[in-house]
Amino acid sequence: MKAFLLYNKRYGEFFLLMIDNEVHAMGRRREKIFDELAKLCSQLDKETLLEKSGVSASDLSEALDIQRSNVSSELNELVREKRVIKFVTRPVLYIPADLVLKEFGDVVREFSVKSASLKELVHHESSEEKNEDPFTHLIGAGESLKSSVKQAKSAIMYPPRGLHTLIFGPTGSGKTLFAHMMHHYARSIGRIDEKAPFVDFNCADYYNNPQLLIGQLFGYVKGAFTGAARDQEGLVAKADGGILFLDEIHRLPPEGQEMLFYFMDTGRYSKLGETGNKRESRVLIIGATTADPASTLLQTFLRRVPVMINIPDFRNRSVSEQIELTKFLLSREAHRTHHKFHVSADVIKALIGSVTFGNIGQLKSNVQLVCAQAFLDSMNSESVQIDAKMLPMEMREGLHRISHNPRVNQQLNQQLPLFLVITGRKDPMLTDVDQYEPPFDLYQMISGKFSMLSEEGLSVHDIRKLIAEDIKEQVKEFYQKTAKDMLMTAIDKRLADLTKDLEAICSKVLGGHLSSQFVSLLNVHLSSFLEHPKRKLDCPPKLEQSMFSYTEKDYVAANEIAKLIEDRLSVALPEVEVSYIAFLISSFSELSRQKNVGIVVAAHGTQTASSMVGVVKELMGDYPVAAVDMPLSLNFGDIFDTIVQAVQSVDQGAGVLMMVDMGSLYYFEDKIAESAKVRVKAIDMVSTPMILDAVKDANYLHMDLKGIVDALYKLRRASGQESSPAENERPKAILTICTTGSGIASRIKSIVGSYIRNMTDEEIHVIPVSIEGLYEHAQKIQAGYQIVASIGAKNPKLEGVPFITLSQFVGGEGQEILQSLFFNQALPNKENPSHIIVKGVCEDSLQDMLIYLNPKRAVDTILAFNDTLQKILDVHFKNATQIRLIMHLAFALEREVSHSQLKYEGDFGEEKRQVLGLLKPALEVFKNKINVRLSEGETYYFIDMMFDELGKNVLFSSVSNA
């Protein structure tokens, strides 16, 4: 078989075409002709190409010594394959399609063209482009957006100056882009001037300051309000003759809406602080909202907006549109990287399935993350490979969602080839106008770091690992911030300021882990109330109790919330609102109760598991326990899917306990958990009494998954099936303690682990622990470990176990305590112990801050510089000083690498010049280790820091002794 790639103009994609062996010889001849055509045309410059338009069949016949009729036949096949463009002139001329695309852009609509020349075709396309309908660039313009586009065109064309319009739809659906297309359309048909402005404004930005919001819209005069130091033009003046786009228009206060609809009626307005309506402006207003217009905007305002356009969310788009949108976003990333993307069909499916809340905006962010990872994995390659294996887990879940929707999955299979080759294309009409664009260039960051780390001698594997973590963190932080900002725009800022107080009240009834989640929901409800404080729930007082059921403590908490709002915001909540809040608290508490652990019993034999589970259900009731019988003739692979289905069937959200009879299944818990997308813990040597105890712990004691496993192991030891290790056989351990048991505790774990490995070959376990339930948890750990020390934020008060505070640990005192615990005498160290702790703290802090420098390499280099400096100055730096010097110099070196050095603006005294001379041997460390020189300006800033850190006397005495 022989393969060809067929080109799709719109998205720069190729499809695979397979040619049978019978035509293999003809295929070789065709390729030979195509190669010669490409060679002859590529020798012509752009202007000559425009004039000549290509090469004739006679020219190719003469160059290749092949009969002209055969050349013509093969060229026509290449035209049918859309690899060659044919100009039907005398003589007929041919030119490779990819060369035209590269030199002149996407100007060809057909591959057999009747234009007199390529020049005429290019000029014709250029003039047509100017009069082209901008809406044709919108994916879905002829399908899901057809009626919306028709409404938009009618609104623009309506005499004399168009109709004001409101666009509504969910976040991320493309409302802002649609407004831009209306502006492009108005210009293309001459309804507004070619240079007419498009002014956009997000009303949520000034929602909490109505005066300033109105001032931004209409302008203000000096002294109109506190801070108005001069006259200011408003947006309606800036948008004169064009379009004013008001996003989140429901955030306009009632007085702002009234001023706006007066302006919409008359075209006249006044600045804030002026009397009379002296000013005029001709502006078409387009508003956008995610809220229900009828409940958030004044009816008098809505009557002035005759056109309301709905933009559907991503899920309500057709499957073909979802595919086109995904391919378009991929082509934009290909354009940025200047690489072709080879994308499997499963990746397209996963991306479509991963869209759960943010519509096209979320799809865009997911595409960027996938492309960034693939770009990193394909460094130094001509193309970027993207397949499903490299997708992060949350996107693979998208593939899982698609597979469980047979209708959509079937349509995707019908419309998608096995793989696509996508080349870069950016439509200038589809401007980046949303908040889903990161404020950094991912691909520039990847390329820069890759080159830097390669020069440092790191392996490609290590480089990819380091940069992959950076990509995840930076993109994750950006989109988390974006999601948070989006949420905050829906919440009254006054309530945001009360969040901690509200959480404190709610934690009394919900507990700390649920109160923050509930307050987020409560804030949205209360924000809606504060927007319309005069609204009332239509409910007779006598019916309130029957409508809203809650406990007394829920009602007490609701009353405390009402009192807080009245005291702090001077807004009284009506009784029905208080009852409703009590009902919300009760409902949230009920819905948020911990789910029970599911249980799967898997045992070898035709009825072994079913028999045990049957007994348990008869004794304990119908608890979700699934049995998987495994005949001895079947292996694990044969039964794997059945086990996964069983795990999914009993999962209630708290994980699944898998109880097995032999160890073969015990070792596959991770694989089962990954396939089932459920947290799984396995325990072997299952028996009927053990299942009874597991069901009792889960159903009646509501223990979590880990608690049940621990209880079963304890039961096994008590029954003599498993012996407890003797005291002197227990492994040694150190506890690291912080508020969550992750965060700082995990970081300390890493640092302490490095320190211990440097001091001894004895195995010492380091276990991170949360402050919550610290004493009980520490006692449980002590049952299995010989705890020799604890480090962190709180003392677990274990008898005979020393406690080291964080400040002692970082400051250096902790290392002496640890050393005394393990050794009766000093032992030779593999590395300076102080360096271990300082390195751990600094590397961890710099990991998320440095873009170009490798944090580990930078810290090692600066420590070597510090060692040299201490010898020159004849001083010893404490850990705290070491850390401050490392952090300062790391950022100085980063600025050197990125060519953004600081210019020194202090005093260049003779004494400082002498200190500079003293430092030169130490500064050579940077040059020798990482090939970076510290500029004079950065060095003088470092000297100033040394003055503050050590005092001038220490430095000057070193100068005088030198």
Secondary structure, DSSP 4 states (H G I P E B T S, - for coil): -EEEEEEETTTTEEEEEEE-GGGHHHHHHHHHHHHHHHHHHHTS-HHHHHHH-SEEHHHHHHHHT--HHHHHHHHHHHHHTTSEEEE-SSS-EEEEHHHHHHHH-S--S-SEE-SS-HHHHHHHHHHHHHTS-GGGGSTTTTTTTHHHHHHHHHHHHSTTT---EEEE--TTSSHHHHHHHHHHHHHHTTSS-TT--EEEEEGGGGTT-HHHHHHHHHEE-TTSSTT--S-EE-HHHHTTTSEEEEETGGGS-HHHHHHHHHHHHHSEE--BT--S--EE---EEEEEESS-HHHHS-HHHHTT--EEEEPPPGGGS-HHHHHHHHHHHHHHHHHHHTSEEEEEHHHHHHHHHT-SSSHHHHHHHHHHHHHHHHHHHTTTSSEEEE-GGGS-HHHHHHHHHHHT-HHHHHHHHHH--SEEEE-----TTS---STTS-SS-HHHHHHHHHHHHHHTT--HHHHHHHHHHHHHHHHHHHHHHHHHHHHHHTS-HHHHTTHHHHHHHHHHHH-HHHHHHHHHHHHHHHHHHHHSTT------HHHHHHH----HHHHHHHHHHHHHHHHHH--PPPHHHHHHHHHHHHHHHHHTSPPPPEEEEEEEBSSHHHHHHHHHHHHH-S-SEEEEEE-TT--HHHHHHHHHHHHHHH--SS-EEEEESSHHHHTTHHHHHHHHTS-EEEE-S--HHHHHHHHIIIIIS---HHHHHHHHHHHHHHTTSSPPPPGGGSPEEEEEEESSSSHHHHHHHHHHHHHHHHH-SS-EEEEEEESTTHHHHHHHHHHHSEEEEEEESS----TT--EEEHHHHHHTHHHHHHHHHH-SS----SS-HHHHHHHHHHHHHHTTT-SSS-HHHHHHHHHHHHHHHHHHHT----HHHHHHHHHHHHHHHHHHHTT-PPPP-S---HHHHHHHHHHHHHHHHHHHHHS----HHHHHHHHHHHHHHH-HHHHHHHHHH-
